[in-house]
Amino acid sequence: MPNRRNIPKPAARRLSLYLRELASRLEAGEETVSSKALGRSLGLTDAQVRKDLALFGQFGHPGRGYAVNDLVVSLRRIMGRDREWRACLVGAGNIGRALISYDRFRREGFRIAAVFDADPAAAGKDVGGGLKIRKMSDLPSVVAELGITIGVIAVPREAAQQVADALVAAGVKGILNFAPRRIEVREGIAIMSVDFTVALEQIAFQIAFGTDAEGEDEEEADEGPDDAEAPTRG
């Protein structure tokens, strides 16, 4: 397995696209798929598909393509999807409650095991899914007790950095940030930010200019200073 630092970020993100497409084909009863067919369904070239998958091993057979079931199993293992991941959510507002009620997280192996909020009056309130809001002061002990590795931030932008610092101090290994700002974490902490406004702006841009934001220059553009992921604190 190559070093994680040597994997281009766009290639890593495309693994999720490959996995979803392959899972759909598996459900449809397909046993094999070519790189050309897989790429066509995702708007990619067959060369790009082969290049991406070759980063993680040898999966296909010349003239026969990829065994769909075997590739699904391999990609799930590579992506850590072959086990359950426990997450905690910080922020029980509108976005937080929507995330709690999103049942697909659990079906895909991601379980929100605890919910926290900075409002003392919210402590103890039922938020569904058998979860009650906990106080922020309980964060370190709950993360350790439940084996939580992922923290989800759904708080106002001005509180996001403080929450991220608390999650890292509590021992989480990765953060999914829904607050509309970049946050910094120390090296070694995985982080992904989701900004709905930026996503809508990109849609508006594509409509206005009639372009596809994920063009052939994606590999180079991803490494620039405007990368969507937050920087690490060294």
Secondary structure in CASP SS format (residue, H / E / C, confidence):
PFRMAT SS
TARGET T0000
AUTHOR 0000-0000-0000
METHOD secondary structure of the structure
MODEL  1
M C 1.00
P C 1.00
N C 1.00
R H 1.00
R H 1.00
N H 1.00
I C 1.00
P C 1.00
K H 1.00
P H 1.00
A H 1.00
A H 1.00
R H 1.00
R H 1.00
L H 1.00
S H 1.00
L H 1.00
Y H 1.00
L H 1.00
R H 1.00
E H 1.00
L H 1.00
A H 1.00
S H 1.00
R H 1.00
L H 1.00
E H 1.00
A C 1.00
G C 1.00
E C 1.00
E C 1.00
T E 1.00
V E 1.00
S C 1.00
S H 1.00
K H 1.00
A H 1.00
L H 1.00
G H 1.00
R H 1.00
S H 1.00
L H 1.00
G C 1.00
L C 1.00
T C 1.00
D H 1.00
A H 1.00
Q H 1.00
V H 1.00
R H 1.00
K H 1.00
D H 1.00
L H 1.00
A H 1.00
L C 1.00
F C 1.00
G C 1.00
Q C 1.00
F C 1.00
G C 1.00
H E 1.00
P C 1.00
G C 1.00
R C 1.00
G E 1.00
Y E 1.00
A E 1.00
V H 1.00
N H 1.00
D H 1.00
L H 1.00
V H 1.00
V H 1.00
S H 1.00
L H 1.00
R H 1.00
R H 1.00
I H 1.00
M C 1.00
G C 1.00
R C 1.00
D C 1.00
R C 1.00
E C 1.00
W E 1.00
R E 1.00
A E 1.00
C E 1.00
L E 1.00
V E 1.00
G C 1.00
A C 1.00
G C 1.00
N H 1.00
I H 1.00
G H 1.00
R H 1.00
A H 1.00
L H 1.00
I H 1.00
S C 1.00
Y C 1.00
D C 1.00
R H 1.00
F H 1.00
R H 1.00
R H 1.00
E C 1.00
G C 1.00
F E 1.00
R E 1.00
I E 1.00
A E 1.00
A E 1.00
V E 1.00
F E 1.00
D E 1.00
A C 1.00
D C 1.00
P H 1.00
A H 1.00
A H 1.00
A C 1.00
G C 1.00
K C 1.00
D E 1.00
V E 1.00
G E 1.00
G C 1.00
G C 1.00
L E 1.00
K E 1.00
I E 1.00
R E 1.00
K E 1.00
M H 1.00
S H 1.00
D H 1.00
L H 1.00
P H 1.00
S H 1.00
V H 1.00
V H 1.00
A H 1.00
E H 1.00
L H 1.00
G C 1.00
I C 1.00
T C 1.00
I E 1.00
G E 1.00
V E 1.00
I E 1.00
A C 1.00
V C 1.00
P C 1.00
R H 1.00
E H 1.00
A H 1.00
A H 1.00
Q H 1.00
Q H 1.00
V H 1.00
A H 1.00
D H 1.00
A H 1.00
L H 1.00
V H 1.00
A H 1.00
A H 1.00
G C 1.00
V C 1.00
K C 1.00
G E 1.00
I E 1.00
L E 1.00
N E 1.00
F C 1.00
A C 1.00
P C 1.00
R C 1.00
R C 1.00
I C 1.00
E C 1.00
V E 1.00
R E 1.00
E C 1.00
G C 1.00
I C 1.00
A E 1.00
I E 1.00
M E 1.00
S E 1.00
V C 1.00
D C 1.00
F H 1.00
T H 1.00
V H 1.00
A H 1.00
L H 1.00
E H 1.00
Q H 1.00
I H 1.00
A H 1.00
F H 1.00
Q H 1.00
I H 1.00
A H 1.00
F H 1.00
G C 1.00
T C 1.00
D C 1.00
A C 1.00
E C 1.00
G C 1.00
E C 1.00
D C 1.00
E H 1.00
E H 1.00
E H 1.00
A H 1.00
D H 1.00
E C 1.00
G C 1.00
P C 1.00
D C 1.00
D C 1.00
A C 1.00
E C 1.00
A C 1.00
P C 1.00
T E 1.00
R E 1.00
G C 1.00
END
